[in-house]
Amino acid sequence: MAISRSQLVKELEPGLNALFGLEYNRYDNEHAEIFTSETSDRAFEEEVMLSGFGAAATKQEGAMVTFDNANEAYTSRYSHETVALAFAITEEAIEDNLYDRLAGRYTRALARSMAHTKQVKAATVLNQAFDVNNGGDGVSLCSAVHPLSNGGTFANELSTAADLNETSLEQSLIDIAAFVDERGLKIALQGRKLIIPKELQFTAERLMRSPQRTGTADNDINAIANMGMIPEGYRVNHFLTDTDAFFIMTDAPNGLKHFVRSPIKTAIEGDFDTGNVRFKARERYSFGFSDPRGIFGSPGAA
């Protein structure tokens, strides 16, 4: 249905001083702080977790060497979504507007809607991190029971859910340093960036920037800041819905990814029969994760 003059009555009246409601600033590209972006040229992308070898065995003199097998552990699939939005304006509404080009103003509103949708879809990966089993290994992104090829498990969440504080942040970093690969071999990973909702930004600032420990009368140093344990600091994501959940991005490769199948495109066309002008924006992309070792999280104590 096209936007007609009946929906734009005030814009057609003399004496109008200002039009407002479409020019707010917006939170753009917050997904770039979480996801590694890659391009895609197919309907979906798949990434396969490989399982290497276990620890080497001791060989007795004259005995045969031990043979081990490598295999594929699991596959993560990224299915691209098509996101689109359009509007139309009647020929008469464009002709009779007195103050502004309707097309330019509502095209900016269209871009704002598309950008908002992308940030919501990106944040959904973290908003569902603890309760939706959508990982290639069959469990949620943050879980205490990620299965390993050697029959064991590993956890990328705290054993006891906790709010963001000095103790929980330090324990998270300790747990990250204990990560193992698919065969149980220790791997060298560390936290690099803290991702938080807006409600935790003041807590994060005190924890990571104070020269001394927070919330104590002791004159101890702030070990996290002094040791450079989270070198990229913290970032606020305004689209996280859990007010006390927090996440630590690690330096594991192939963690959380964003595939761009088709960048955003806009199109304008006129309709011969009605004279209406139609505007459309469209893009295709997907957000997801391959290796859950790319993140560590806590849903908060509540």
Disulfide bonds with the S-S distance in Angstrom:
none
